[in-house]
Amino acid sequence: MSTVAYVRVKEQIKLTETEKKIFEMLLSTVRHFNLKTQLRVAGGWVRDKLIGKECNDIDIALDNMVGSEFCAIFPQAPCLYGHYTSRLILFCSNPEQSKHLQTARICLFDVWIDFVNLRSEYYSENSRIPTEMRFGTAEEDANRRDLTINSLHLCFAFDSFHLITAGIEDLKFGRIVTPLAPKDTFLDDPLRVLRAIRFGARFDFILDEELKKAAACDVVKDHLSDKIGRELIGTEIDLMISGNQPVKAIDHICGLTLFPVVFSPPPEVEPDTPEECYRLSAAYLDATWRLIQLIQGSSFDDERRRLALYSALFLPLRNATYKDRKAKKIPAVNYIFRDSLKRKASDADTVSYKHPQVTGEILILDSFPLVNDDNQLNEVDWGREVVDVPATSKLRVLTGLLLKEIKDFWRVALLMSTLLYPTDIDCTRDIVNRHFQLDKRKDLFVSTENAIINLGLEKVWDL
């Protein structure tokens, strides 16, 4: 049963000195040119400020002019003298869309500020791009947003700041809720399903029950699959995996039966992938996440951690393949990275390469700390043809050859083999009560890592 999360929300927003300067300049521009527009800070900056977090970018909503119009005037304001150069302004717009969707961006004091007009939007059935937009009220603008916690508006004038939104209650009680009916919100833009999951995981907030029902319904899943570009889906997943709660995010994806939609497998996968694999993927991800926390130290920087988590997520699919147009067998993981998530080809190669052959070989390395003498070394099945050298030299030579193949991400491969050692498990085994014995696996990883370092092979491929 879900528990209510109470969040400490500040009664007042405290501005930094830089933010004060920025808002003073914006207001001075309005006054100097006698602009009849109300300035509002919208979205994530307001949310983060209310819960005591700093935000590095600011979204400004204008009620009767588009962002590009304001930014064309802004550099001419006397208050900008000495603070503005031409390189600081960047206009972002899509000529195929209405000018009401234009966003203008400037940078002041190393803070990026986006300007857009308040608007209401209307969507077609087969696109997440609004087909009709017009200037809207603050309420209409809040209602078009993905979540109530992202619909916060802060009006500011020369003598006051005024917070207007109903989303404050959802922020206080840690709820992920859509401004309007969740099914309608998701059908307008199905990417909001993944954004709801990402923000729920990031802030450890509770997903609204009606939101979960809508996210899991077939018509929304179909729209997510057909209406959203795969690169956008991949970006959301990357933010989840790189975030502070990747396990919670993937648990939501599994619980809402979105795994095969998001991580769409190639056609005619061999062998067939049972549904239990999705649960096993979540279990491996959880174990890897906790194992990385136990290891600590500098073994896993952000990029290694990201690739380790992806590797764990797809570990149950490591033996799955499909045939390309030339009938060549390709790892299914490559397809998921390249086509389903539109991630870098190098990421696909790195993760899939860590799986079958290399992981099978590096499992041998996990036996290093258990080997005490030359006789035991001679008994190890190295799986390679080598010259007749002493066992201790053989250890160093074969390890070096293996690490030259894996290169900089050998720790990721070692972590995967540590999860599998000493025996593999398949997708059909009951994993609910499975214990990974993480303390022992952490010790095994660290001792093997130290053995490799002591052999002087940590960066052998650079020699």
C-alpha positions in Angstrom: 0.0 0.0 0.0 1.3 3.4 -0.9 2.3 5.8 1.8 1.8 9.6 1.6 5.1 11.5 1.2 5.1 14.8 3.0 7.5 17.3 1.5 8.8 20.4 3.3 7.7 23.3 1.0 8.9 26.8 1.7 6.4 29.5 2.4 8.5 32.0 0.5 11.0 31.8 -2.3 14.4 33.2 -1.5 16.3 34.6 -4.4 20.0 34.5 -4.9 21.8 37.7 -5.6 22.1 36.7 -9.2 18.4 35.9 -9.5 17.6 39.3 -8.0 19.7 41.0 -10.7 18.1 39.1 -13.4 14.5 39.8 -12.3 15.4 43.5 -11.8 16.7 43.7 -15.3 13.6 42.0 -16.8 11.3 44.3 -14.8 13.3 47.4 -15.8 12.9 46.4 -19.5 9.1 46.1 -19.0 9.0 49.6 -17.4 11.4 51.3 -19.8 9.5 50.2 -22.9 6.1 50.5 -21.2 5.3 46.9 -22.1 1.8 45.8 -21.2 2.8 42.3 -20.3 2.9 40.3 -17.0 6.1 38.4 -16.3 5.7 35.0 -14.7 8.3 32.4 -13.8 6.9 29.0 -14.7 7.6 25.4 -14.2 10.7 23.7 -12.7 12.4 26.7 -11.3 9.4 27.5 -9.1 9.1 23.8 -8.0 12.7 23.4 -7.1 12.9 26.7 -5.2 9.9 25.7 -3.1 11.5 22.5 -2.0 14.9 24.0 -1.3 16.8 23.0 -4.5 18.7 25.3 -6.8 17.8 25.4 -10.5 20.2 26.5 -13.2 17.7 27.7 -15.8 14.6 29.9 -15.6 11.4 29.8 -17.8 9.6 33.1 -18.2 6.0 33.1 -19.4 4.6 36.2 -21.1 0.8 36.8 -21.3 0.5 38.9 -24.5 3.7 38.6 -26.5 5.9 35.8 -27.8 9.3 35.2 -26.4 11.2 36.3 -29.5 9.5 39.7 -29.4 10.5 40.3 -25.8 14.1 39.2 -26.5 14.4 41.5 -29.5 13.6 44.4 -27.2 15.6 43.2 -24.2 19.1 44.0 -25.5 18.1 47.7 -26.0 17.2 48.3 -22.4 19.6 50.6 -20.6 19.9 48.2 -17.7 21.7 45.8 -20.0 24.6 48.1 -20.8 27.8 46.3 -19.8 26.0 42.9 -19.3 24.8 42.0 -22.8 26.7 40.9 -25.9 25.3 39.5 -29.1 26.6 36.0 -28.4 24.2 35.8 -25.4 21.0 35.5 -27.3 19.7 32.5 -29.2 16.4 32.1 -30.9 14.9 28.7 -31.0 11.8 28.0 -33.1 10.4 25.5 -35.6 9.2 27.2 -38.8 6.7 24.4 -39.3 5.0 25.2 -36.1 3.0 28.2 -35.0 4.9 31.3 -33.9 3.1 30.9 -30.6 5.3 27.9 -29.9 8.5 29.9 -30.4 10.9 30.0 -27.5 13.6 32.6 -27.2 16.7 32.0 -25.0 19.1 34.4 -23.5 21.9 34.1 -21.0 22.6 36.5 -18.2 25.3 35.9 -15.5 25.7 32.4 -16.7 22.0 31.6 -16.2 19.9 30.5 -19.2 16.5 32.1 -19.4 13.8 30.8 -21.8 10.9 33.1 -22.8 7.6 31.8 -24.1 4.0 33.0 -24.2 1.2 31.7 -22.1 -0.8 29.5 -24.4 -3.5 26.9 -24.8 -3.0 24.0 -27.2 -5.0 21.6 -29.3 -3.7 18.3 -30.6 -4.4 16.0 -33.5 -4.9 12.3 -32.9 -1.6 11.2 -34.5 0.9 13.8 -33.3 2.2 15.2 -30.0 2.9 18.6 -31.8 0.0 21.0 -31.1 -2.1 21.7 -34.3 -3.6 24.8 -32.9 -2.3 27.3 -30.4 -3.3 30.7 -29.1 -2.5 33.0 -26.3 -4.0 31.6 -23.1 -4.6 32.5 -19.5 -2.3 31.4 -16.7 -4.8 28.7 -15.8 -4.9 27.4 -19.4 -1.2 27.4 -19.6 -1.0 25.4 -16.3 -3.5 22.9 -17.6 -1.6 22.2 -20.8 1.5 21.1 -18.8 2.4 17.5 -18.0 2.1 17.5 -14.2 0.7 19.8 -11.6 4.1 20.1 -9.9 5.5 21.4 -13.2 2.6 23.9 -13.7 3.6 26.3 -10.9 3.6 30.0 -11.8 5.2 32.8 -9.9 4.0 36.3 -10.9 6.5 39.0 -10.2 6.2 42.8 -10.2 8.3 45.7 -8.9 7.2 45.3 -5.4 5.9 41.7 -5.0 6.0 38.1 -6.0 2.8 36.1 -6.1 2.5 32.3 -6.4 -0.6 31.1 -8.3 -1.3 27.4 -8.8 -3.2 24.5 -7.4 -0.1 22.3 -7.8 1.3 23.4 -4.5 -0.8 20.8 -2.6 0.5 18.0 -4.8 4.0 19.2 -4.2 3.4 19.3 -0.4 2.0 15.7 -0.4 4.5 14.3 -2.9 1.9 13.4 -5.5 2.4 13.0 -9.2 -0.8 14.2 -10.8 -1.8 15.6 -14.2 -3.6 18.9 -14.3 -6.5 17.5 -16.4 -7.8 13.9 -16.7 -4.7 11.7 -17.1 -5.9 9.7 -20.0 -6.7 12.8 -22.0 -3.4 14.4 -21.0 -1.4 11.3 -22.1 -3.3 10.9 -25.4 -2.5 14.5 -26.2 1.2 13.8 -25.6 2.1 10.2 -24.6 5.7 11.2 -23.7 4.1 12.7 -20.5 3.8 9.1 -19.3 7.6 8.7 -19.1 7.9 12.2 -17.7 5.5 11.3 -14.9 7.6 8.2 -14.1 10.8 10.2 -14.2 9.7 12.9 -11.9 8.0 10.4 -9.6 11.3 8.5 -9.3 13.4 11.6 -9.0 11.5 13.1 -6.1 10.3 9.8 -4.7 6.7 11.0 -5.1 3.7 8.7 -5.4 2.0 8.2 -8.8 -1.7 9.0 -8.7 -3.8 5.8 -9.0 -5.9 7.3 -11.9 -2.6 8.3 -13.6 -1.3 4.7 -13.3 -4.5 3.3 -14.8 -4.3 5.7 -17.7 -0.6 5.0 -18.3 -1.1 1.2 -18.4 -4.2 1.2 -20.7 -3.7 -0.2 -24.1 -4.7 2.9 -26.1 -2.1 5.1 -24.3 0.6 2.4 -24.8 -0.3 2.3 -28.5 0.0 6.1 -28.7 3.3 6.0 -26.9 4.6 3.5 -29.4 3.2 5.1 -32.5 3.1 8.8 -31.8 6.4 9.5 -30.0 9.8 9.6 -31.7 12.1 6.9 -30.4 14.9 9.4 -29.7 12.6 11.3 -27.3 11.8 8.0 -25.5 15.5 7.2 -25.4 16.3 10.6 -23.9 13.7 10.1 -21.1 15.1 6.7 -20.3 18.7 8.1 -20.3 17.6 10.7 -17.8 16.1 8.0 -15.6 19.1 5.7 -15.8 21.4 8.6 -15.1 19.2 10.0 -12.3 19.2 9.4 -8.6 16.5 6.7 -8.5 16.9 4.5 -11.6 15.5 1.4 -9.9 12.3 3.1 -8.9 11.9 4.4 -12.4 12.3 1.0 -14.0 10.0 -0.6 -11.4 7.3 1.9 -12.5 7.9 1.0 -16.1 7.6 -2.7 -15.3 4.6 -2.2 -13.0 2.7 -0.3 -15.7 3.5 -3.0 -18.3 5.4 -0.5 -20.4 8.7 -2.4 -20.6 8.1 -4.0 -24.1 6.7 -0.7 -25.4 9.7 1.4 -24.2 12.4 -1.3 -24.8 10.8 -2.6 -28.0 12.6 -5.8 -29.0 13.4 -6.7 -32.7 11.0 -9.0 -34.6 11.6 -12.7 -34.4 14.0 -12.8 -31.4 15.7 -16.1 -30.7 15.2 -17.5 -28.2 11.8 -16.2 -27.3 11.8 -13.7 -24.4 9.3 -14.7 -21.7 7.6 -12.0 -19.6 9.6 -13.1 -16.5 12.7 -11.5 -18.2 11.3 -8.0 -17.5 11.1 -8.8 -13.8 14.6 -10.2 -14.0 15.8 -7.1 -15.7 14.5 -5.0 -12.8 16.1 -7.4 -10.3 19.5 -7.2 -12.0 19.3 -3.4 -12.2 18.4 -3.2 -8.5 21.3 -5.5 -7.5 23.7 -3.5 -9.7 22.6 -0.2 -8.3 23.1 -1.5 -4.7 26.4 -3.1 -5.6 27.8 0.1 -7.0 26.8 1.9 -3.7 28.6 -0.8 -1.7 31.8 -0.5 -3.9 31.9 3.3 -3.7 35.3 4.8 -4.4 36.3 5.9 -7.9 35.6 2.6 -9.7 32.5 4.0 -11.3 32.3 7.5 -12.6 28.9 8.7 -14.1 29.5 7.2 -17.5 30.6 3.8 -16.2 27.7 3.8 -13.8 25.3 4.5 -16.6 26.6 1.8 -18.8 26.7 -0.7 -15.9 23.0 0.0 -15.2 22.1 -0.5 -18.9 24.2 -3.7 -19.0 22.4 -5.0 -15.9 19.0 -4.0 -17.4 19.6 -6.0 -20.5 21.5 -8.9 -18.9 18.6 -11.3 -19.3 18.6 -10.6 -23.1 22.4 -11.3 -23.5 21.8 -14.5 -25.5 18.9 -13.1 -27.5 19.6 -12.4 -31.2 17.8 -11.5 -34.4 18.7 -11.7 -38.1 19.3 -8.6 -40.1 18.6 -8.2 -43.8 21.7 -10.2 -44.6 20.7 -13.0 -42.3 23.5 -12.1 -39.9 22.8 -12.8 -36.3 22.8 -9.5 -34.3 22.5 -9.1 -30.5 18.9 -8.0 -29.6 20.4 -5.5 -27.3 22.0 -3.7 -30.3 18.6 -3.3 -31.8 17.1 -1.9 -28.6 19.8 0.7 -28.2 20.0 1.7 -31.9 16.3 1.5 -32.9 14.1 1.5 -29.8 16.1 4.1 -27.8 18.1 5.8 -30.6 21.2 5.9 -28.4 24.8 6.1 -29.6 26.0 3.1 -31.6 29.1 3.0 -29.3 26.8 2.5 -26.3 25.1 -0.4 -28.0 28.5 -1.9 -28.9 29.8 -1.4 -25.4 26.8 -3.0 -23.6 26.2 -5.9 -26.0 30.0 -6.6 -26.0 29.9 -6.9 -22.2 27.3 -9.6 -22.4 28.0 -13.1 -24.0 31.6 -13.8 -25.0 33.5 -11.3 -22.9 31.4 -11.8 -19.8 31.9 -15.5 -20.1 35.6 -15.0 -20.2 35.9 -12.5 -17.5 34.0 -14.8 -15.2 37.4 -16.6 -15.0 38.9 -13.5 -13.5 36.5 -13.8 -10.6 38.4 -16.9 -9.6 41.7 -15.0 -9.2 41.3 -14.3 -5.5 40.5 -17.9 -4.9 43.7 -19.2 -6.6 46.6 -19.7 -4.1 49.4 -21.4 -6.0 50.7 -22.3 -9.4 49.1 -25.7 -9.4 45.6 -24.2 -9.0 46.5 -21.7 -11.8 47.4 -24.5 -14.1 44.0 -26.1 -13.4 42.0 -23.0 -14.6 40.3 -23.4 -17.9 41.4 -20.3 -19.7 39.5 -20.9 -22.8 42.4 -19.7 -25.0 45.5 -21.2 -26.7 48.6 -19.8 -25.1 52.3 -20.5 -25.2 53.9 -22.7 -22.6 54.7 -20.2 -19.9 54.7 -20.4 -16.1 51.3 -20.2 -14.5 51.9 -16.9 -12.9 53.0 -15.4 -16.2 50.0 -17.0 -17.9 47.7 -15.2 -15.5 49.2 -11.9 -16.4 49.3 -12.6 -20.2 45.8 -13.8 -20.5 44.4 -11.2 -18.3 46.2 -8.5 -20.4 44.8 -10.0 -23.6 41.3 -9.9 -22.3 41.5 -6.4 -20.9 42.9 -5.2 -24.3 39.7 -6.3 -25.8 37.4 -4.7 -23.2 39.5 -1.6 -22.7 38.3 1.2 -20.4 35.0 -0.4 -19.5 36.5 -3.6 -18.0 35.0 -2.7 -14.6 31.5 -2.8 -16.1 32.2 -6.3 -17.6 33.7 -7.4 -14.3 30.6 -6.1 -12.4 28.3 -8.1 -14.7 30.3 -11.2 -14.3 30.3 -10.7 -10.5 26.5 -10.7 -10.6 26.5 -14.0 -12.6 29.3 -15.7 -10.6 29.4 -18.6 -9.9 26.4 -19.8 -11.8 24.1 -18.3 -14.4 20.3 -18.0 -13.9 17.7 -18.1 -16.5 14.5 -16.1 -17.1 12.2 -18.8 -15.9 13.6 -19.1 -12.4 11.7 -17.6 -9.5 13.5 -14.4 -8.6 11.2 -12.9 -6.0 13.0 -14.5 -3.1 16.4 -14.6 -4.8 19.2 -13.2 -2.7 22.2 -11.8 -4.6 24.4 -11.9 -1.4 25.7 -8.4 -2.3 28.3 -8.2 0.4 30.1 -11.3 -0.9 29.8 -10.1 -4.5 31.2 -6.7 -3.5 34.2 -8.4 -1.8 34.7 -10.5 -5.0 34.6 -7.5 -7.2 37.1 -5.5 -5.1 39.5 -8.4 -4.7 39.5 -9.1 -8.5 39.8 -5.4 -9.3 42.8 -5.2 -6.9 44.4 -8.3 -8.5 44.2 -6.7 -11.9 45.7 -3.4 -10.6 48.4 -5.3 -8.8 49.3 -7.1 -12.1 49.9 -3.6 -13.6 47.1 -4.2 -16.1 44.6 -1.5 -15.3 45.3 0.4 -18.6 47.1 -2.3 -20.5 45.5 -1.3 -23.8 47.5 2.1 -23.6 50.8 0.3 -23.5 
